[in-house]
Amino acid sequence: MLIKKLADENITVEQVVEDAEATIVSKAVEGTRQCDCVIIVGEDIDLPVILTALASDNNLLFLMKPGKRKQRLSSIPQHTLKCQRK
């Protein structure tokens, strides 16, 4: 029901059975080809690891972790997750 409601609002939805984190990051990286900025919201520790592996330095991706009820979302710019090569 939620998928249909989101789709009715022109929100792209993809349901996966397993390995959702990799799918989330892959779709976000693809999304940077169409948008200037993509935001991923999640708490799973795999998200920043996969994001670091799949995203290039010129992707403008942000990983946001939901805070407690009265706190704002905290964000980590993707480029800070990359190791700087010398």
JOSUL-V375380 format. One record per pair of residues at least 4 apart in sequence whose C-alpha atoms are under 6 Angstrom apart, sorted by sequence separation. I is the first residue (numbers start at 1). J is the second residue. D is the distance in whole Angstrom. If there is no record, write none. Layout:
BEGIN
I J D
I J D
END
This chain:
BEGIN
7 11 5
27 31 6
47 51 6
48 52 6
51 55 6
67 71 5
6 11 5
67 73 5
66 73 5
65 73 6
65 74 6
64 74 6
64 75 4
63 75 6
63 76 5
62 76 6
62 77 5
62 78 5
61 78 5
39 61 6
41 63 6
43 65 6
37 60 5
38 61 5
39 62 5
40 63 5
41 64 5
42 65 5
37 61 6
39 63 6
40 64 6
41 65 6
21 47 6
25 51 6
END
